[in-house]
């Protein structure tokens, strides 16, 4: 059993990650279009193009972490080594230099690329760390529940404080306000990553005789059919989440016509995220996590599409449905990450190779592909419906925002539930595999 203190320490690492990740998900597109001053179509394309770099960097980072051997372990050292570069890149991405339009686009591409590289370098080892804290499959859901409760607390800090801090620091200069706000959050994130490093311990190690190369690791990944299923799920799921999160601000400002309620709306969604993650562990002690995961995706789809019929003056109903979508969808998130650790065990049972970093990096890669596609679709969708930054939108544009915010995420969740029919690592099989690996070690 892992102590509650260690679970909290691990969770603080995701608080740190989400101070930046949720800011990117919720505010970066809006920052680029309405503050930085580049077009929605350009933003959408950039979100996709930069992710192509991850096709190389993600597996390389996973392999590097798997081959790392230090007195601090395989994965923990990266939290110490990379926390400052991650903070610096975050601040640069939300800095607005005095450049012409072409210069701004180039600057956005360069700084966004650096931010994603830094995020990859610190987040893949952090994610893999969750898979080596314990061998117990049931404890893994608990570890991930703590992770995402604390991760979403970081998101709640973002939703509650970002816009007020932008106003406070900027004093009318929103560009300066965003820069200083991200600076403050980055400093806080550095402290939390260091607490995560100090408070955790790696307990699951690869076989002492294991010789892992990129080629053997990738072959191991390809042969793992459970991993292939989770990879597809990650892409589709995050497309839906990224679309909804990217357009949440636009939905409140331009469809509900209540810009003053943006902070309250996205913060309520984050509260739903936190409560959903907290309920995940008790649920999986009563229901197989694969069955629960599919059911939750269907329920989340219903909550999302129901908002399509909400009129702009039905504010309470709009808030309730967004809260419920967040609650049910995020209840499934710890289950997904616990399944990734199960997939690592399954791969080791198949081939004798324990490629924790590579498995997590591959899933993180497909998650980022989903985020990139979702962000790109959101940007292109706004451009297609003739969105004009910081202007009164036409009914045609409002309708486009409504469809993307409600219907598209629902379709994504339904597809995820359908794809999960192929996933065969139920709880009984996972426990059996874990016992066999323990007996062999």
C-alpha positions as semicolon CSV with decimal commas, in nm:
position;residue;x (nm);y (nm);z (nm)
1;X;0,000;0,000;0,000
2;X;0,120;0,349;-0,086
3;X;0,077;0,610;0,185
4;X;-0,170;0,892;0,134
5;X;0,118;1,134;0,173
6;X;0,299;0,985;-0,125
7;X;-0,016;0,985;-0,336
8;X;-0,061;1,354;-0,255
9;X;0,303;1,422;-0,345
10;X;0,255;1,247;-0,679
11;X;-0,066;1,441;-0,738
12;X;0,113;1,773;-0,682
13;X;0,316;1,701;-0,995
14;X;-0,003;1,707;-1,197
15;X;-0,113;2,026;-1,024
16;X;0,208;2,177;-1,159
17;X;0,154;2,034;-1,508
18;X;-0,205;2,154;-1,522
19;X;-0,115;2,509;-1,429
20;X;0,025;2,522;-1,782
21;X;-0,167;2,243;-1,960
22;X;-0,511;2,378;-1,867
23;X;-0,402;2,732;-1,949
24;X;-0,302;2,610;-2,296
25;X;-0,625;2,412;-2,338
26;X;-0,856;2,689;-2,218
27;X;-0,683;3,016;-2,301
28;X;-0,407;2,978;-2,561
29;X;-0,630;2,984;-2,871
30;X;-0,818;3,284;-2,730
31;X;-0,484;3,450;-2,641
32;X;-0,352;3,402;-2,993
33;X;-0,667;3,528;-3,171
34;X;-0,787;3,807;-2,940
35;X;-0,467;3,924;-2,765
36;X;-0,168;3,824;-2,977
37;X;-0,350;3,906;-3,301
38;X;-0,319;3,612;-3,541
39;X;-0,606;3,450;-3,728
40;X;-0,806;3,152;-3,605
41;X;-0,713;2,950;-3,914
42;X;-0,342;3,014;-3,854
43;X;-0,380;2,907;-3,492
44;X;-0,559;2,588;-3,592
45;X;-0,289;2,495;-3,843
46;X;-0,010;2,574;-3,595
47;X;-0,164;2,350;-3,328
48;X;-0,153;2,061;-3,576
49;X;0,187;2,127;-3,735
50;X;0,373;2,156;-3,405
51;X;0,235;1,821;-3,292
52;X;0,406;1,649;-3,585
53;X;0,735;1,705;-3,402
54;X;0,601;1,485;-3,123
55;X;0,609;1,188;-3,360
56;X;0,986;1,192;-3,307
57;X;1,031;1,346;-2,963
58;X;0,775;1,140;-2,769
59;X;0,916;0,790;-2,833
60;X;1,271;0,923;-2,798
61;X;1,184;1,073;-2,460
62;X;1,017;0,751;-2,351
63;X;1,320;0,545;-2,453
64;X;1,558;0,790;-2,284
65;X;1,360;0,765;-1,960
66;X;1,350;0,383;-1,981
67;X;1,728;0,372;-2,021
68;X;1,797;0,624;-1,742
69;X;1,961;0,484;-1,429
70;X;2,037;0,718;-1,138
71;X;2,029;0,699;-0,761
72;X;1,696;0,883;-0,781
73;X;1,545;0,625;-1,020
74;X;1,446;0,629;-1,386
75;X;1,175;0,893;-1,398
76;X;1,195;1,116;-1,091
77;X;1,520;1,291;-1,192
78;X;1,354;1,458;-1,490
79;X;1,124;1,649;-1,257
80;X;1,435;1,803;-1,103
81;X;1,632;1,860;-1,423
82;X;1,362;2,010;-1,646
83;X;1,135;2,210;-1,419
84;X;1,311;2,545;-1,485
85;X;1,323;2,509;-1,868
86;X;0,952;2,418;-1,863
87;X;0,869;2,733;-1,664
88;X;1,074;2,957;-1,895
89;X;0,914;2,816;-2,211
90;X;0,569;2,866;-2,062
91;X;0,635;3,235;-2,004
92;X;0,778;3,284;-2,354
93;X;0,469;3,129;-2,515
94;X;0,245;3,388;-2,348
95;X;0,473;3,683;-2,425
96;X;0,363;3,935;-2,692
97;X;0,661;4,096;-2,869
98;X;0,621;4,406;-3,087
99;X;0,639;4,240;-3,429
100;X;0,456;4,257;-3,761
101;X;0,206;3,984;-3,846
102;X;0,464;3,755;-4,008
103;X;0,699;3,800;-3,716
104;X;0,420;3,718;-3,472
105;X;0,336;3,395;-3,655
106;X;0,703;3,291;-3,655
107;X;0,737;3,378;-3,285
108;X;0,421;3,184;-3,201
109;X;0,545;2,877;-3,389
110;X;0,888;2,885;-3,222
111;X;0,771;2,946;-2,865
112;X;0,477;2,705;-2,889
113;X;0,715;2,438;-3,022
114;X;0,958;2,498;-2,734
115;X;0,672;2,478;-2,485
116;X;0,552;2,145;-2,626
117;X;0,907;2,005;-2,626
118;X;0,953;2,105;-2,262
119;X;0,612;1,964;-2,173
120;X;0,704;1,633;-2,341
121;X;1,038;1,614;-2,163
122;X;0,890;1,657;-1,815
123;X;0,543;1,510;-1,851
124;X;0,632;1,172;-2,002
125;X;0,866;1,082;-1,711
126;X;0,607;1,218;-1,467
127;X;0,330;1,009;-1,622
128;X;0,551;0,698;-1,629
129;X;0,634;0,754;-1,262
130;X;0,271;0,672;-1,179
131;X;0,321;0,328;-1,329
132;X;0,615;0,236;-1,106
133;X;0,490;0,350;-0,766
134;X;0,306;0,019;-0,705
135;X;0,253;-0,328;-0,852
136;X;-0,104;-0,349;-0,721
137;X;-0,359;-0,302;-1,007
138;X;-0,628;-0,181;-0,765
139;X;-0,395;0,072;-0,605
140;X;-0,317;0,214;-0,948
141;X;-0,667;0,359;-0,980
142;X;-0,624;0,519;-0,638
143;X;-0,289;0,669;-0,739
144;X;-0,438;0,808;-1,058
145;X;-0,742;0,939;-0,873
146;X;-0,516;1,139;-0,644
147;X;-0,319;1,253;-0,947
148;X;-0,618;1,387;-1,133
149;X;-0,792;1,534;-0,830
150;X;-0,480;1,739;-0,764
151;X;-0,429;1,795;-1,137
152;X;-0,776;1,939;-1,169
153;X;-0,713;2,152;-0,860
154;X;-0,439;2,305;-1,071
155;X;-0,697;2,351;-1,344
156;X;-0,932;2,515;-1,095
157;X;-0,658;2,759;-0,999
158;X;-0,625;2,839;-1,369
159;X;-0,996;2,891;-1,428
160;X;-1,053;3,095;-1,112
161;X;-0,744;3,314;-1,123
162;X;-0,625;3,355;-1,483
163;X;-0,858;3,633;-1,598
164;X;-0,862;3,816;-1,263
165;X;-0,481;3,800;-1,250
166;X;-0,459;3,920;-1,611
167;X;-0,663;4,225;-1,511
168;X;-0,464;4,274;-1,190
169;X;-0,118;4,246;-1,342
170;X;-0,203;4,411;-1,673
171;X;-0,400;4,713;-1,548
172;X;-0,562;4,739;-1,891
173;X;-0,268;4,586;-2,083
174;X;-0,396;4,232;-2,141
175;X;-0,077;4,119;-2,318
176;X;0,134;4,212;-2,015
177;X;-0,131;4,065;-1,788
178;X;-0,111;3,724;-1,954
179;X;0,269;3,724;-1,943
180;X;0,290;3,805;-1,573
181;X;0,006;3,566;-1,486
182;X;0,181;3,273;-1,653
183;X;0,503;3,384;-1,483
184;X;0,340;3,362;-1,140
185;X;0,185;3,022;-1,218
186;X;0,517;2,891;-1,349
187;X;0,698;2,981;-1,027
188;X;0,429;2,804;-0,826
189;X;0,458;2,504;-1,058
190;X;0,834;2,480;-0,998
191;X;0,775;2,445;-0,624
192;X;0,511;2,175;-0,674
193;X;0,727;1,967;-0,908
194;X;1,007;1,974;-0,651
195;X;0,765;1,852;-0,381
196;X;0,657;1,570;-0,613
197;X;1,021;1,472;-0,670
198;X;1,096;1,471;-0,296
199;X;0,783;1,282;-0,188
200;X;0,772;0,981;-0,423
201;X;0,962;0,653;-0,461
202;X;0,998;0,416;-0,757
203;X;0,921;0,053;-0,663
204;X;0,869;-0,131;-0,993
205;X;1,183;-0,184;-1,197
206;X;1,258;-0,347;-1,534
207;X;1,435;-0,685;-1,543
208;X;1,802;-0,642;-1,458
209;X;1,910;-0,816;-1,780
210;X;1,679;-0,613;-2,003
211;X;1,847;-0,448;-2,303
212;X;1,602;-0,205;-2,457
213;X;1,659;-0,036;-2,793
214;X;1,425;0,187;-2,990
215;X;1,368;-0,091;-3,243
216;X;1,290;-0,363;-2,988
217;X;1,078;-0,121;-2,788
218;X;0,869;-0,016;-3,088
219;X;0,821;-0,380;-3,191
220;X;0,702;-0,452;-2,837
221;X;0,455;-0,164;-2,859
222;X;0,318;-0,274;-3,196
223;X;0,257;-0,629;-3,076
224;X;0,057;-0,500;-2,780
225;X;-0,302;-0,497;-2,907
226;X;-0,434;-0,343;-2,583
227;X;-0,197;-0,050;-2,630
228;X;-0,312;-0,002;-2,989
229;X;-0,671;0,023;-2,867
230;X;-0,583;0,279;-2,599
231;X;-0,386;0,481;-2,854
232;X;-0,692;0,513;-3,080
233;X;-0,909;0,595;-2,779
234;X;-0,664;0,867;-2,671
235;X;-0,678;1,041;-3,009
236;X;-1,056;1,037;-3,041
237;X;-1,122;1,127;-2,677
238;X;-0,887;1,425;-2,676
239;X;-1,022;1,559;-3,004
240;X;-1,358;1,597;-2,834
241;X;-1,214;1,737;-2,510
242;X;-0,987;1,985;-2,691
243;X;-1,272;2,113;-2,908
244;X;-1,499;2,167;-2,608
245;X;-1,231;2,322;-2,387
246;X;-1,099;2,546;-2,664
247;X;-1,446;2,676;-2,745
248;X;-1,574;2,711;-2,387
249;X;-1,471;3,077;-2,370
250;X;-1,617;3,146;-2,714
251;X;-1,941;2,968;-2,616
252;X;-1,989;3,185;-2,307
253;X;-1,880;3,512;-2,468
254;X;-2,042;3,482;-2,809
255;X;-2,332;3,234;-2,770
256;X;-2,451;3,291;-2,413
257;X;-2,345;3,657;-2,452
258;X;-2,216;3,672;-2,094
259;X;-1,846;3,750;-2,106
260;X;-1,865;3,836;-1,737
261;X;-1,944;3,469;-1,660
262;X;-1,646;3,310;-1,837
263;X;-1,450;3,253;-1,515
264;X;-1,756;3,115;-1,332
265;X;-1,845;2,882;-1,622
266;X;-1,506;2,720;-1,675
267;X;-1,441;2,708;-1,299
268;X;-1,766;2,517;-1,244
269;X;-1,652;2,270;-1,509
270;X;-1,322;2,228;-1,326
271;X;-1,511;2,157;-1,001
272;X;-1,697;1,886;-1,192
273;X;-1,361;1,748;-1,307
274;X;-1,230;1,731;-0,951
275;X;-1,540;1,562;-0,810
276;X;-1,549;1,315;-1,099
277;X;-1,185;1,214;-1,043
278;X;-1,250;1,174;-0,669
279;X;-1,539;0,933;-0,734
280;X;-1,344;0,714;-0,978
281;X;-1,167;0,501;-0,717
282;X;-1,479;0,405;-0,514
283;X;-1,660;0,326;-0,839
284;X;-1,393;0,087;-0,968
285;X;-1,397;-0,106;-0,642
286;X;-1,755;-0,204;-0,732
287;X;-1,755;-0,207;-1,112
288;X;-1,492;-0,334;-1,357
289;X;-1,311;-0,026;-1,482
290;X;-1,348;-0,120;-1,849
291;X;-1,727;-0,148;-1,818
292;X;-1,741;0,172;-1,614
293;X;-1,525;0,358;-1,865
294;X;-1,753;0,278;-2,160
295;X;-2,067;0,370;-1,966
296;X;-1,921;0,702;-1,856
297;X;-1,835;0,797;-2,214
298;X;-2,196;0,740;-2,319
299;X;-2,331;0,945;-2,028
300;X;-2,087;1,229;-2,105
301;X;-2,202;1,226;-2,468
302;X;-2,563;1,267;-2,359
303;X;-2,473;1,560;-2,129
304;X;-2,280;1,733;-2,407
305;X;-2,534;1,699;-2,687
306;X;-2,822;1,799;-2,456
307;X;-2,670;2,148;-2,441
308;X;-2,740;2,191;-2,813
309;X;-3,105;2,265;-2,726
310;X;-3,021;2,518;-2,453
311;X;-3,110;2,876;-2,545
312;X;-2,873;3,163;-2,454
313;X;-3,109;3,287;-2,184
314;X;-3,113;2,944;-2,010
315;X;-2,794;3,015;-1,820
316;X;-2,857;2,784;-1,525
317;X;-2,922;2,487;-1,753
318;X;-2,612;2,565;-1,959
319;X;-2,400;2,570;-1,642
320;X;-2,553;2,247;-1,509
321;X;-2,494;2,052;-1,831
322;X;-2,134;2,170;-1,855
323;X;-2,077;2,066;-1,493
324;X;-2,231;1,722;-1,554
325;X;-2,030;1,668;-1,873
326;X;-1,712;1,752;-1,683
327;X;-1,809;1,531;-1,388
328;X;-1,886;1,215;-1,584
329;X;-1,607;1,252;-1,841
330;X;-1,336;1,312;-1,581
331;X;-1,461;1,026;-1,366
332;X;-1,327;0,808;-1,646
333;X;-0,981;0,972;-1,665
334;X;-0,810;0,791;-1,371
335;X;-0,941;0,464;-1,516
336;X;-0,773;0,537;-1,849
337;X;-0,436;0,609;-1,688
338;X;-0,460;0,305;-1,462
339;X;-0,520;0,097;-1,776
340;X;-0,194;0,229;-1,922
341;X;-0,004;0,076;-1,628
342;X;-0,197;-0,248;-1,689
343;X;-0,087;-0,237;-2,052
344;X;0,278;-0,211;-1,941
345;X;0,232;-0,532;-1,738
346;X;0,062;-0,700;-2,035
347;X;0,350;-0,606;-2,265
348;X;0,604;-0,746;-2,019
349;X;0,405;-1,068;-1,993
350;X;0,398;-1,097;-2,372
351;X;0,763;-1,025;-2,451
352;X;0,962;-1,006;-2,128
353;X;1,034;-0,637;-2,195
354;X;0,912;-0,375;-1,950
355;X;0,899;-0,050;-2,150
356;X;0,720;0,179;-1,905
357;X;0,852;0,503;-2,053
358;X;0,785;0,399;-2,411
359;X;0,430;0,285;-2,335
360;X;0,343;0,607;-2,153
361;X;0,516;0,821;-2,416
362;X;0,321;0,650;-2,693
363;X;-0,012;0,714;-2,520
364;X;0,091;1,072;-2,437
365;X;0,185;1,116;-2,804
366;X;-0,159;1,009;-2,919
367;X;-0,318;1,227;-2,651
368;X;-0,126;1,523;-2,790
369;X;-0,227;1,428;-3,145
370;X;-0,587;1,437;-3,025
371;X;-0,534;1,776;-2,859
372;X;-0,367;1,908;-3,174
373;X;-0,644;1,783;-3,402
374;X;-0,910;1,913;-3,163
375;X;-0,743;2,254;-3,140
376;X;-0,695;2,263;-3,516
377;X;-1,056;2,165;-3,582
378;X;-1,174;2,434;-3,340
379;X;-0,966;2,700;-3,515
380;X;-1,067;2,590;-3,863
381;X;-1,430;2,560;-3,752
382;X;-1,431;2,919;-3,627
383;X;-1,275;3,037;-3,953
384;X;-1,528;2,839;-4,159
385;X;-1,813;3,005;-3,969
386;X;-1,656;3,350;-4,027
387;X;-1,554;3,420;-3,668
388;X;-1,430;3,777;-3,615
389;X;-1,213;3,828;-3,307
390;X;-1,361;4,046;-3,033
391;X;-1,662;4,145;-3,247
392;X;-2,035;4,081;-3,230
393;X;-2,085;3,749;-3,412
394;X;-2,351;3,671;-3,671
395;X;-2,620;3,408;-3,603
396;X;-2,436;3,184;-3,849
397;X;-2,117;3,209;-3,641
398;X;-2,305;3,159;-3,314
399;X;-2,463;2,843;-3,454
400;X;-2,120;2,713;-3,556
401;X;-1,983;2,770;-3,207
402;X;-2,285;2,593;-3,056
403;X;-2,252;2,284;-3,278
404;X;-1,879;2,249;-3,216
405;X;-1,917;2,295;-2,840
406;X;-2,202;2,044;-2,796
407;X;-2,235;1,794;-3,081
408;X;-1,874;1,726;-3,182
409;X;-1,755;1,625;-2,830
410;X;-2,059;1,398;-2,796
411;X;-1,969;1,219;-3,118
412;X;-1,612;1,172;-2,992
413;X;-1,727;1,013;-2,664
414;X;-1,963;0,774;-2,843
415;X;-1,680;0,667;-3,073
416;X;-1,457;0,604;-2,770
417;X;-1,720;0,379;-2,611
418;X;-1,751;0,186;-2,938
419;X;-1,371;0,147;-2,980
420;X;-1,335;0,018;-2,622
421;X;-1,526;-0,296;-2,720
422;X;-1,191;-0,427;-2,850
423;X;-1,014;-0,381;-2,514
424;X;-0,982;-0,718;-2,335
425;X;-0,780;-0,642;-2,020
426;X;-1,060;-0,662;-1,766
427;X;-0,982;-0,651;-1,394
428;X;-0,965;-1,029;-1,345
429;X;-0,713;-1,068;-1,627
430;X;-0,505;-0,773;-1,506
431;X;-0,480;-0,914;-1,152
432;X;-0,375;-1,253;-1,289
433;X;-0,100;-1,095;-1,503
434;X;0,029;-0,890;-1,208
435;X;0,047;-1,203;-0,991
436;X;0,236;-1,393;-1,261
437;X;0,491;-1,112;-1,297
438;X;0,537;-1,098;-0,918
439;X;0,597;-1,474;-0,903
440;X;0,856;-1,453;-1,182
441;X;1,053;-1,166;-1,023
